[in-house]
Every structure is written in C-alpha cells, then in structure tokens.
Amino acid sequence: MEEYPQDYFLKIDNEPNFVGRITLNKRDTELYDIEVDVVHKESKKIYHHVVNLYGLRDRNEAIDSGVFRLAKFLKQ
C-alpha cells in the first residue's frame, strides 16, 4: 500500500538554493493530482507555486506532466 502525498525533488541546474518539487496525491482509486513548486533547498518552503494539475489517470503520466510543466516554467 503506497502512502500519499509523495514528494519528488528535481535539481535545478545553476541554482544551488532551490529545487523543483512535484507533490503527487491520489484522489481516489483511479485519479491523481499533482502540485508543482519551486522550493528552498534547505527548508522546503515554497518560493514559487508553478501549477496544480487535477484528474490525471496514470501515476507515471502525472509525474511526467509535472516535470514538463516545471521545465516549461524554468525556461521562461
């Protein structure tokens, strides 16, 4: 039995003080929600909220969507 929420941290190139965080939540037996943030590396406090995505049907697709949205935000 997996526990939720699950946090995934992603290194941001050329940024020693911040990391990307994808928080995966399971809403019910079939749907996942994710929250994408840029957080302080040490305290994990939110520096910038990027996006929430709701109602994703596949766990891996949800995580991939979060990575894509974080990358898109960082390229701006």
C-alpha atoms as an extended CHARMM CRD file, in Angstrom:
* protein
*
        76  EXT
         1         1  MET       CA              0.0000000000        0.0000000000        0.0000000000  PROA      1               0.0000000000
         2         2  GLU       CA              1.5180000000        3.2860000000       -1.1050000000  PROA      2               0.0000000000
         3         3  GLU       CA              1.2300000000        6.3700000000        1.0760000000  PROA      3               0.0000000000
         4         4  TYR       CA              0.2740000000        9.7670000000       -0.2960000000  PROA      4               0.0000000000
         5         5  PRO       CA              1.2040000000       12.5500000000       -0.7680000000  PROA      5               0.0000000000
         6         6  GLN       CA              4.5390000000       11.6530000000       -2.3840000000  PROA      6               0.0000000000
         7         7  ASP       CA              7.1620000000       14.3400000000       -2.9860000000  PROA      7               0.0000000000
         8         8  TYR       CA              9.6980000000       14.2050000000       -5.8140000000  PROA      8               0.0000000000
         9         9  PHE       CA             12.5710000000       16.6800000000       -5.8270000000  PROA      9               0.0000000000
        10        10  LEU       CA             14.3660000000       17.7530000000       -9.0010000000  PROA      10              0.0000000000
        11        11  LYS       CA             17.7080000000       19.5260000000       -9.1930000000  PROA      11              0.0000000000
        12        12  ILE       CA             17.6280000000       22.8660000000      -10.9820000000  PROA      12              0.0000000000
        13        13  ASP       CA             20.8090000000       23.4950000000      -12.9950000000  PROA      13              0.0000000000
        14        14  ASN       CA             22.8280000000       26.5500000000      -11.9490000000  PROA      14              0.0000000000
        15        15  GLU       CA             20.6100000000       27.0750000000       -8.9000000000  PROA      15              0.0000000000
        16        16  PRO       CA             22.1990000000       25.9190000000       -5.6300000000  PROA      16              0.0000000000
        17        17  ASN       CA             19.4810000000       27.3030000000       -3.3180000000  PROA      17              0.0000000000
        18        18  PHE       CA             16.3000000000       25.9540000000       -4.9240000000  PROA      18              0.0000000000
        19        19  VAL       CA             14.8750000000       22.6440000000       -6.1650000000  PROA      19              0.0000000000
        20        20  GLY       CA             11.7580000000       21.6970000000       -8.0520000000  PROA      20              0.0000000000
        21        21  ARG       CA              9.1620000000       19.7280000000       -6.1050000000  PROA      21              0.0000000000
        22        22  ILE       CA              6.3690000000       17.6300000000       -7.5430000000  PROA      22              0.0000000000
        23        23  THR       CA              3.8000000000       16.5120000000       -4.9910000000  PROA      23              0.0000000000
        24        24  LEU       CA              1.6730000000       13.5730000000       -6.0990000000  PROA      24              0.0000000000
        25        25  ASN       CA             -1.6890000000       12.9430000000       -4.4230000000  PROA      25              0.0000000000
        26        26  LYS       CA             -4.0860000000       10.0980000000       -5.0820000000  PROA      26              0.0000000000
        27        27  ARG       CA             -7.6350000000       11.3870000000       -5.0690000000  PROA      27              0.0000000000
        28        28  ASP       CA             -9.4020000000        8.0190000000       -5.3360000000  PROA      28              0.0000000000
        29        29  THR       CA             -8.6920000000        4.6180000000       -6.8380000000  PROA      29              0.0000000000
        30        30  GLU       CA             -8.1300000000        5.9960000000      -10.3450000000  PROA      30              0.0000000000
        31        31  LEU       CA             -7.2160000000        9.6940000000      -10.2870000000  PROA      31              0.0000000000
        32        32  TYR       CA             -4.0660000000       11.5830000000       -9.3400000000  PROA      32              0.0000000000
        33        33  ASP       CA             -3.4750000000       15.2690000000       -8.6610000000  PROA      33              0.0000000000
        34        34  ILE       CA             -0.0990000000       16.9950000000       -8.6950000000  PROA      34              0.0000000000
        35        35  GLU       CA              1.2660000000       20.2520000000       -7.3750000000  PROA      35              0.0000000000
        36        36  VAL       CA              4.4250000000       21.7140000000       -8.8840000000  PROA      36              0.0000000000
        37        37  ASP       CA              6.5190000000       24.2080000000       -6.9060000000  PROA      37              0.0000000000
        38        38  VAL       CA              9.9810000000       25.6930000000       -6.7110000000  PROA      38              0.0000000000
        39        39  VAL       CA             11.0970000000       25.3600000000       -3.0790000000  PROA      39              0.0000000000
        40        40  HSD       CA             14.0730000000       26.3840000000       -0.9570000000  PROA      40              0.0000000000
        41        41  LYS       CA             16.5440000000       23.5090000000       -0.9160000000  PROA      41              0.0000000000
        42        42  GLU       CA             17.0880000000       23.5030000000        2.8490000000  PROA      42              0.0000000000
        43        43  SER       CA             13.7310000000       24.4650000000        4.3480000000  PROA      43              0.0000000000
        44        44  LYS       CA             11.4920000000       23.0970000000        1.5460000000  PROA      44              0.0000000000
        45        45  LYS       CA              9.3500000000       26.2320000000        1.8560000000  PROA      45              0.0000000000
        46        46  ILE       CA              7.6100000000       27.2990000000       -1.3290000000  PROA      46              0.0000000000
        47        47  TYR       CA              9.4160000000       30.0330000000       -3.2440000000  PROA      47              0.0000000000
        48        48  HSD       CA              7.1280000000       29.9310000000       -6.2820000000  PROA      48              0.0000000000
        49        49  HSD       CA              3.9980000000       27.8940000000       -6.9840000000  PROA      49              0.0000000000
        50        50  VAL       CA              4.0100000000       26.7560000000      -10.6190000000  PROA      50              0.0000000000
        51        51  VAL       CA              0.7730000000       24.8230000000      -11.2150000000  PROA      51              0.0000000000
        52        52  ASN       CA             -1.7590000000       22.2990000000       -9.9350000000  PROA      52              0.0000000000
        53        53  LEU       CA             -2.9790000000       19.5800000000      -12.2920000000  PROA      53              0.0000000000
        54        54  TYR       CA             -6.0530000000       17.5320000000      -11.4190000000  PROA      54              0.0000000000
        55        55  GLY       CA             -7.7010000000       14.3110000000      -12.5150000000  PROA      55              0.0000000000
        56        56  LEU       CA             -4.7720000000       12.5630000000      -14.1750000000  PROA      56              0.0000000000
        57        57  ARG       CA             -5.4950000000        8.8740000000      -14.7320000000  PROA      57              0.0000000000
        58        58  ASP       CA             -1.9620000000        7.4380000000      -14.7900000000  PROA      58              0.0000000000
        59        59  ARG       CA              0.6030000000        7.8400000000      -11.9820000000  PROA      59              0.0000000000
        60        60  ASN       CA              3.6230000000        7.9920000000      -14.3240000000  PROA      60              0.0000000000
        61        61  GLU       CA              1.8420000000       10.3460000000      -16.7050000000  PROA      61              0.0000000000
        62        62  ALA       CA              1.0490000000       12.6260000000      -13.7690000000  PROA      62              0.0000000000
        63        63  ILE       CA              4.7000000000       12.7690000000      -12.7110000000  PROA      63              0.0000000000
        64        64  ASP       CA              5.8530000000       13.3120000000      -16.3060000000  PROA      64              0.0000000000
        65        65  SER       CA              3.3250000000       16.1310000000      -16.6930000000  PROA      65              0.0000000000
        66        66  GLY       CA              4.7090000000       17.7770000000      -13.5800000000  PROA      66              0.0000000000
        67        67  VAL       CA              8.2850000000       17.5360000000      -14.8480000000  PROA      67              0.0000000000
        68        68  PHE       CA              7.2150000000       19.0030000000      -18.2040000000  PROA      68              0.0000000000
        69        69  ARG       CA              5.3900000000       21.9260000000      -16.5750000000  PROA      69              0.0000000000
        70        70  LEU       CA              8.3330000000       22.6590000000      -14.2650000000  PROA      70              0.0000000000
        71        71  ALA       CA             10.7690000000       22.6230000000      -17.2010000000  PROA      71              0.0000000000
        72        72  LYS       CA              8.4700000000       24.8990000000      -19.2020000000  PROA      72              0.0000000000
        73        73  PHE       CA              8.2690000000       27.3390000000      -16.2810000000  PROA      73              0.0000000000
        74        74  LEU       CA             12.0600000000       27.3620000000      -15.7970000000  PROA      74              0.0000000000
        75        75  LYS       CA             12.6900000000       28.1150000000      -19.4800000000  PROA      75              0.0000000000
        76        76  GLN       CA             10.5820000000       31.2890000000      -19.3360000000  PROA      76              0.0000000000
